[in-house]
């Protein structure tokens, strides 16, 4: 017979964090609980190993969930380096849709110029 027990240390930890969040909101440094979470998640993301950030960025980018620019930010790379790395890994670059062929040609020429630097 298996007996299930609650992990009280996890529950205590959650309660402690809720107290911290409530105090942060009361002192007026944060506009909302969402702002606290977003700041915490940004710090968490920045501290992840580079290879894990790359995998997360590619997962979201490949499934068309985020833009190329946001994927580059998540990966911790500048836009041009991110595009070069896409090419190195054989991942298709998904440019935003252009309104006409002339605009598409200008975008491709600019991209080629950036990649040749």
N, C-alpha and C positions, 0 to 999 in steps of 0.2 A: 504494500500500500504506500503510495506516494503522498506525502503531506506538503501542501503548498504553503509557503510563508511569504509574507510581504517583506520587501527590502526596505526597512525603515530608514536606512541611511539615505537612500534615494529620495524618499518622501521628505525627510528632514532638509535635505539639500534644496529641493524644490521650494519648500516653505521659506527657507532662508533667502533664496533668490527673489521670491515674490515680495518679501519685506524690503529688499534692496531696491527693486523696481518701484514699489510704492513710495519709498523715501525719495528716490530720484525724481519722481513726478511731483511730489510735494514741494521740493526745494525750487522747482521752476526751471531747471536746466533743460528739461525735455518737454516737448509739446504733447507727446502721447507715448503710450506703450509701444506702438508701432515704431516710433523713432528710436527708442531704446533698442528694440530688436534689430532694426536695420543697421544701426551702428555696430552692435555686437556681431552681427553676421558679416559685415564688411571686414572687421578686424579678424574674425575667424578665417574668412576666405584668404586674406592677405598672408596669414600664417601657415597655410597649407603648403606642402611641398610642391615645387613647380610642376612635376609630372602629374600630380593629382589635379592641379588647377587646369592644366592642359586637357586632361581627360574630361573634366566637367564642362569646360568651354566647348569642346568638340561634340560632346553628347548633345548639348543644347543647340549648338550651331547646325549640326548635321540634321537635326530634326526640325529645323526652321523655327525654333522657339525664340532665338535672339538674333540680333543683327551682328554683322561682322565686327563692328566697333565694340559692341558689348562683349562679344566673345574674346576679343583681344584684351579688353580690360580684365575679364575674369582670368584669362591665362597669364596676366601680368606682363604682356608684351605690347609694344607699340603696333599700330595698325599695319605698317609695311612689313615688319618682322613676322607678324601673325600670318599675313598672306603668303610670305615666303615659306613659312613652316607648313602651311596648308599644302603648298606645292610639293615640298619635300616628302610629306606623308601621303601624297597622292589623293588628297581630299579636294573635291571640287570647290572652287570659289563661287559663292552665290551672291552676285552683285544685285543691287536693287534694280527693279525693272525700269527700263528707260522708256521714254515716250516715243522716240523715233530712232532710226538707224544712225543718223548723224550724231545724236547724243551718245549712243552706244559706242560708236567709233571713237569719239573724244574720250570717253571713260576708259576704253581699252588702251588707247594711246597713253593716257596719263598713267594708268596702272603699269604698262610696260616700261615707261620712263622711270617710275618710282622703283620698280624691281631691278632696274639696271644700275642703280646708284651704288 
